[in-house]
Amino acid sequence: MLDKNEENVEKAVDKVEEVISKTSKDTVEEETVKENVVDETTAAVDEIEKSVAEDAENDSEKEDEVSEVDYTELSLEELVTELNKTISNNPVNKIKRQVDGIKNAFNQQFGALLAEKKAAFLEEGGNSIDFQFSSPIKSEYNKLLSEHKKQRDEFYGDLDKQLKDNLEKRYTVIESLKDLIQNANTATMYKSFKELQDTWRSIGPVSKTKYNDTWKIYHHHVERFYDLLHLSNDFRDLDFKHNLDEKLKIILKAEKLAEVSDINVAFKELQDLHKTWKEDIGPVSQEMREVVWQKFSAVTKVIHDKRHEHFREMRSKYQEIIDKKLEIVAQINAYDTSKNSSHNDWQRSIKDIEALRQQYFNEGKLPYSKSEDIWQKFKGATKKFNSEKNVFYKQEKGGQQDNLKKKIALIELAESLKESEDWEVATNTLKKVQADWKEIGHVPRKFSDDIWKRFKAACNHYFDRFHQQKNAVSKEQQEIVDAKKSFLEALKEVTDSTKESVLEAISKWSDLGVLPRNVRHLEGKFNKQVDRMLDGLSLDKKEISMLKFTTLVDGLAVNNDVRKLDYEQMFVRKKIDEVVKEMQQLENNLGFFSNAKADNPLVVNVRNRVEEFKVDLTIWKEKLSYIKKLDY
């Protein structure tokens, strides 16, 4: 049985006030310790216990960290898609901010659309009372919101029921514990007590307004149980020792948290330590209870004070962040789009505004009370830019339809020519068609890929046929190829040659006919054989050089290879310029030897080189004269 004092304590505990003032987590982070609180350590512990109580209820309701999205930039269709994705891919209790953002943007846009449709209806002579407007996208939006509301109501209904059920279970454990103390059976009470502890720990969260009260009542009776456990001192002392060890470990962890630089991380982990202290660890011996609790409370106050100092510093920085964000808003508002006249101009502007948007977000976060006004100004500035952009693209859309018609006409022309065998006319026409295609501007995106594939397929089909026929070898051309290959093999066997035999070989090669384009590499092989035969003759340098050159360019002329003939002429002109410059340099050098004797070795060497260059110049000029006379 309980003595009189214990009964009085019991009554006092049962009368603990049940309602604790509701304080949101953000408010807790902002508030400072009230001046009229005498015991600052108690205030620090009270604050952490309030936050633990809130977390006990709200663990399942915390929203995940998400990046801010400017939903005002999305179209109605994109907003509905985003809403569907948000509802489908996230728990219903973690998306309030996203859903509210989508709702605000959708209602604003749809309201503007509704006003536009109504104005058009009235302008056409309609009566305001008769105006009706239905939209499939609005119907889909309403359906998604209705489903979300239903899911949300079901979730919070279930949550409320679960919290109440858990509270009743806690009360039941407390009553069972009280009954265990009052009707103690020394043989079984310790085992029964352990079972009640396990049951308490297995119970889920309760309302934050009830959490601390129920825990205090429960903890009070746990301490009473240990104080009255006279007949099983061994069990009691072992438990006390174990609990003391565990609480000392928690104090050590808390002391280390006081050194953690990220105060938010430290505070969150301190909450977990307080919850473990209260929920998972039983009491210690009476003489140690106040000692360990004061020690834990003291380190709690250290972290609490650091956290409040952190928020005081943050508040001093808020104005700096606000000023920077407002400066960015001003830049967006002042951004000049009046000179934008093309898609590329607007794409550059979009990149500029996106850079400013990112800079806005990177400047730092603000508490809701300070950020909402600035956020609305930011959205207003971006909305102004987006409105100007949308006006341009609405007008551009009409131009893109005209471009689409022009490109389809070019496709039809290209497709009509892709089987043509009038090679010259078709080739010139298709080249012009390709040039015209590049001059036409953008078309609507949904048609862009398809029409490009059609156009490319038609052009490729024609030019593949064109190159195939160009490279095709007829029976007569194949006979020329075979004859020239045989002649080349015969030339390789010639060891003794004369000028006349070389000229005869050149003449015969020409008489055999013109090679098809795809085997013109044989011309190069023939020229190498001519070079080999000439190198064995006792002809002067000029004659050999001219024979090689005329053989080369005559072959190019026969094949009508204009590009290579132009290249040869350019090469000859370049060599003439180089020789002239070399001669001028050498003649200038002779000026330095004006007083030297004529037989001076250096002077003789320079004069000899000048003469050699004069011979080379004569040859190159003759080559130029020869190639200029060719009719190509």
Secondary structure, DSSP 4 states (H G I P E B T S, - for coil): ---HHHHHHHHHHHT---------HHHHHH----TT-S-HHHHHHHHHHHHHHHHHHHGGGPPPP-----GGGS-HHHHHHHHHHHHHHS-GGG-HHHHHHHHHHHHHHHHHHHHHHHHHHHHTT--GGG-----HHHHHHHHHHHHHHHHHHHHHHHHHHHHHHHHHHHHHHHHHHHHHHHT--TTTHHHHHHHHHHHHHHS----HHHHHHHHHHHHHHHHHHHHH--TTHHHHHHHHHHHHHHHHHHHHHHHHHTT-S-HHHHHHHHHHHHHHHHHT-----HHHHHHHHHHHHHHHHHHHHHHHHHHHHHHHHHHHHHHHHHHHHHHHHH---TT--SHHHHHHHHHHHHHHHHHHHHT----HHHHHHHHHHHHHHHHHHHHHHHHHHHHHHHHHHHHHHHHHHHHHHHHHHTT---HHHHHHHHHHHHHHHHHS----HHHHHHHHHHHHHHHHHHHHHHHHHHH---HHHHHHHHHHHHHHHHHHH--S--HHHHHHHHHHHHHT-PPPGGGTHHHHHHHHHHHHHHHTS---HHHHHHHHHHHHHHHHHHTT-HHHHHHHHHHHHHHHHHHHHHHHHHHHHHGGGTTS-TT-HHHHHHHHHHHHHHHHHHHHHHHHHHHHHS--
